[in-house]
Amino acid sequence: MLAWFVCRFAPRLRPLLGVPTPELPEPAEQDDLRERAAAVLAALDGLVLRPEGELDPFRLIFGMGCEDLAGREADQDPTLAGGGRTWAPFGAFQPVEIPVGDGLSLPGRHSVGPPGAPVVIVVHGLFDSHASAYVVPYAEALRRMGFHVVALDMRDHGRLRGKGRVTTLGLHEGRDLLEAARVLGDAEGVSVGILGLSFGGVCAVRAAHEASKAGRPELLRGGVLTIGAPLDMQELVGAFDDPSRLPRPSSLTARLVRRGVLSTLRRHLALRVPPGTSVSRAGRDAESYVREVVLPACPDAPPLVGSFLGLVRCTQKSVLGTLGVPTAIVHSTNDPLVPVLHARRARDAAGDNPCVRVLELPEGGHVALQHVDPAYTQELLATFFGGLV
């Protein structure tokens, strides 16, 4: 009852599906994938963000949480996670499971596009699922543009929550996604792209890295687009222990929202806390998770001098600087959970790689771009994925 009462005062969000669906642009003419990537990424610079009014980014998170309060809690319970309530209005999407090897299949929903339509995989954020309320509108928007769309749960998320495959903060998830892209591309005979939201963006970038490292960037010739991705995992984990790294809340509502988000993440990490450490509970949980869960699960992770936390960084030059997959990294300067510092370090790491472009937007909060300017968001999706058809 209290949650319902509080959510009555949440800001009214603008629906992504409330604006006309744009037509896809003519595909890039270049045959070479790197040249096609450069042309499409340059076209993104011509899009103009026109937010109507100004919403506090913390209130945007508050509104999005209230929009899907029951679903977000259900996603933490393996018996309830990934339910179909949010998909009910969209009958074109049906349950699917994509085998990705080693006995693992990624569950989700998919729509069947027109013959020859490219595939776009939509990936959720941390401790959410393919059924989260902010994921579904992106999938439906892409479907209306004419794409074949697949929204999937990552390991230890949604219907895979508590099923024995722990999350590895993107390292193994990237391999899962690349295999899913191969399976879908082979089945449909078309290009495959990935839209990664928040943590899903980390998974998508790792998939692009795996494809590039294997010398097969064409497996993701449909491109990788991330929104609000915490690509510097070392910085993200450090913020658990030192919240001063995050933008400072300017109101009581903002402070309560941030406290609630950090508390939720800490609760669902469910970690063993090593004795005798003096750091904060949030910091202990995050560091314990990386040391005790992520690193043992990823013995071949590239070592970096300095901190063991650096082992899960995605902004090394060995990753972004050598990507052969068209990759657009979109980030808002007022993101209160994943500071724009992540995108700026990603830009530095990418260097002069023509396959990577970082777009820094003045507003958009954390994965709330679709509410700040739905028309821009639709044009962004159409220009990027449409240009790479």
N, C-alpha and C positions, 0 to 999 in steps of 0.2 A: 504494500500500500504506500509506504514511504517513497519507494523508487518511482511509482506511478505519479505521485504528487510532485516530486522533484522534476521529473521529466516533462511535466506540464509547462515548465518554464524554460525548456530548452529552445534554442533559436530554431525558427522554421527554415529548413534546408531546401535549396532549389534542386529539383530533380534533373538528373542528366538526360532522362528520356523525355523531358518536357520541351525540347527544342527540335526543330526539323533535322532529319538525318542528312548530312551533307553527301554530295556525290563524290565518289572516289576520283582522284586526279588520274591523269594519264600516267601509266607506269614509266619509270625512268628508262631511257633509251639505251643506256650503256650495257654492254654485255658483261664486262668485267665487274665482279661483285664489289670490289673496292671502289671503283669509279661510280657504280650505282649508289653505293652507300654515301659517298661524298655529295652526290647530287641531291639525294633525298634529305640528308641531314642539313644541307644548305637551305632547302626549301622550308624547313622548320623555323628558320630565323625570320621568315616573312609573316609568321602568324603573330597576331597582336592580342594580348590578354586585356580584356575590358571588364573587370569586376564591377558589379553593380552594388555600390555601397561598400562598407568595410566591416567584416566580421572578425572579432577577436579570434585568433587561432585556437585558443583554449576552449572558447565557446563552440567552435566548430567541432572539436573532438567531443565535447559534451553532447552536442546535438547528434552526432553520428553514433555515439554510444547509446543514447536513449532510443535512437531509431531501431537499434538491434540489441536491446538489453538482454532479452531472454535468449536470443541466439548466441550471443557472446558467452554467456554463462554455460549454455549447453555445449559449446565447442570444447569446454574443458572436461566434459564427462564423456568417456568413450561410448557409453550406452545411448547417449542422446545426440552426440556431435554429428554435424553434417546433415541435419534434417532437411526435409524438402519444403518447409513452410515458405521460405523466401522465393523459391522457384515456382510455387503454385500458380502465379499469374502468367507464367511464361511456358506454355505447353510445348513449345518447340524444343525445349531442353529435356533430355531423357538421361537416366542414370547410365554410367559407363565405368569401366575399369580398364586401365591401360597397363599391361605387364611391362615392367622395366628391368627384369632379371633378378637373379638371386632369390626367387620366390616372392618378390614384392610386386604388388599391383597398386597403382594410384587410383583411388576412387574419385568420382566427381559427376559432372553433368556435361552433356554435349548436345550441340545442335547440328543437324545435317544441312550443309550449305548447298548451293547449286553445283552441278557437275563442274569440276575443275576449280572450285573456289579454294583459295588458300586457307590454311589452318592458323588460328591464333589461339595459343594456350594462355589462360588467365590464371595468375598465381596470387594467392592471398598473403596477408601479413602474419606476423608472429602470433601464435596461439589463436588464430582465427581459422577459417575453413573456406572451402569453395562455396559454402552456403551463406557466408557473411553478407550482410545487407549492402555493404559498399562494393562487393565483388560483382553481384548479380547485374546491376545496371550497366557496368562496363561490358559484360558478356553479351547482354541483350543489345547494347548499342552497336557492338561489332557485328552481331548477327544481322541486324537491320541494314548494315552496310554491305552485306553479301558475303561475309566470311563464314567459314566453318569454325565454330568456337568450341573450345574444350576448357572447362574450369576444373582444376584438380586439387586434391588435398596433398600436401607434402607429408613426409614421414613424421609421425608423432603429432599430427594435426588433424582436426576433423574426425573422420571415420577411422583414421589410423592412430588416433590418440590412445596411448597406453597399450599399443599392440606389439611392443617389443623392439621397434626400430626408433631409436632416439634421434632427435634432430641433431644435425652436425653443423648448425649455423650456416648452411649453404653449401658446404663442401661436397657431401654425398648427394644432397638434393640437386645440385647442378648436374651430376651424372644421371640421376633419375630423370630429370627433365630432358636431357639430351636424348636419352634412350626413348622416352615418350615421343619426342619430336621425330625420331627415326621411324618408330612404329607407325605414327600417324602419317608421316610423309610417304612411307612405302605403301601404306594401305590406300591412300588417296591419290598418290602420284602428283602431289602439289607441294608448293613451298610452305614452310612452317615458321611462324614467328612467336614471340613470347611477350606478354604484357605482365610485368612484375610490379606489384604494389607493396611498398614498404619492404619488409623482409623478403617478400616474393621477388623483389628486384635483385637482392643478393643472390638468390637461387638462379635467377635468369642470367646474371652476369657470369656466374660460375659455369653455367651451361655453355655460354658463348666461349668461355675460356677453354672448356673441355673440347669443344668442337674445333677451335683454332689450334690447340695443342696437338690434336690428332690429325691436323692437316685436312679437315673436312668442314670448313666454315659453311659450305653449301647446305649442310644439314639444317642450318638456321638462316637460310638466305632470306627468309621473311622478316628478319631483324629482331632485335631485343629493345624494348622500350621500358624504362623503369620510372616510377614516380615515388619520390620520397624514400629512396633506398638507403639504408645505413651501410654504405659500402666500406667504411672504415670500421671494422668490427672492434678493433682495439679501442677506438674512441668511444664507441657505443658502450662497451663493457666498463670503461673508465667512468662514464657518466652515471652508472649505477652507484658507484662508490662516492662520486663527487658531483652532486646535482648542480653545483655552480657552473659546470660545463654547459648546462642547458640554458636556453633563454629564460630570463627571470620573469616569473608570473607577476602581473601588475595589479591583480585584484584577488579578492577572497575566492571567487569562483575559479579563477585560474589556478590558485594554489591547491584548492580541493581537487580539481581535475587532475593535475599533475601527480598529486599524492595518490590518488586512486589508481592511476595508470601504473605507477611504479609498484604500488602494493599488489596489483593484479599480476604483473609480470613476476614479481618475487614469489608470490604464492604458487604460481603455476610452474615455476622452474623446479620446485620440489627437490631441492638439492641437499646433500649431506654437507654440513658446515664443518670445516676442519677446526679442531680445537686450538686454542692458544693464539688465535689471530685477533688483531685489534681493529681491523677495518669495520666499516658499517655492515649491518646485516645484508643490505642489498648488494654491497660490494663482495661480501663473502660468497653469497649465492652465485653471483655471476662468475667470479673467478673459480669457484669450485666446479661450476658447470663446465667451463672450458677445460680445466685441468683434469677432472675426473671422468668426464663424459666425451667431450669433443675430441680431445687429443688421442685417447686410446682408440677411438673409433676411426681415426684418420692417421694411421702411422706413416703414410706417405705424404703428409702435408709438408709444403716447402718450409724449411727452417729459416728463421730470420734472427739476426743478432739483436739482442736487447731483451725483450720480454716474451715469455711463452705465449702471451695473448696475441702477439704479432703473427702467430701461426695461422690465424683465421682471418687475417686482413685480406681484403679483396682489392685494395688500391695499390698493390705492388706494380711496378712497371712490367714485371713478368706477366701480369694479367692484363690490365687495361692497355698497356703500351703495345701489346702484340696481338690484340684481338683482330681477327679477320672477319668477324660478324658485324654487320651494321648495328650500331648500338647508340641509342639516345638516352641520356640520363637527365631527367627532369626533376628539378628541386626548387622549393619555395624558400625565399630568404626568411620568411616568418614561421618556418616549421618549428614547433615548440618541443618536439620529441627527438627528431633527427636533425640537428642543426645543419645549416647550409655548408658548414665546414666540411662535411662529408663530400659534398659535390665539388667543392673547390679543390680538395685533395685529389679527388678523382680526375679532375681536369689536369692537374699537375702531373699525375701518374700517366695519363693517356698521352701527354706530350703532343706531338704532331701527327698522331695516328689518324688518318683520314676516315677511319671506320667508326670513330667515337666522337660524339658531340655532347657537351654538357650545356643544358639550358637552365639558366638561373632566373626564376620568375619572382616578381616583387610580392605576390600574394599566393595563397593556396593552402596554407597550413600544412598539416600532415595528412597526405592522401585525401585532401578535401578539395582538390582542384575542380572536381566535377560539380561541387556546390558553389564555388566562387565564380566560375564562368563556364557553365555547361556547353555553350556554343564553341568556345575555344577548345575545350577538352575534346569535343567531337571532331573538330577540325584537326587537332593534333593526331588523333587516332587515324583519321582518314588519310592525312598527308603522309604519315610515316608508313603505316602498313599498306596503304593503297599504292604508294610510290614504289614499293618493293615487290609488288605482285609480279 
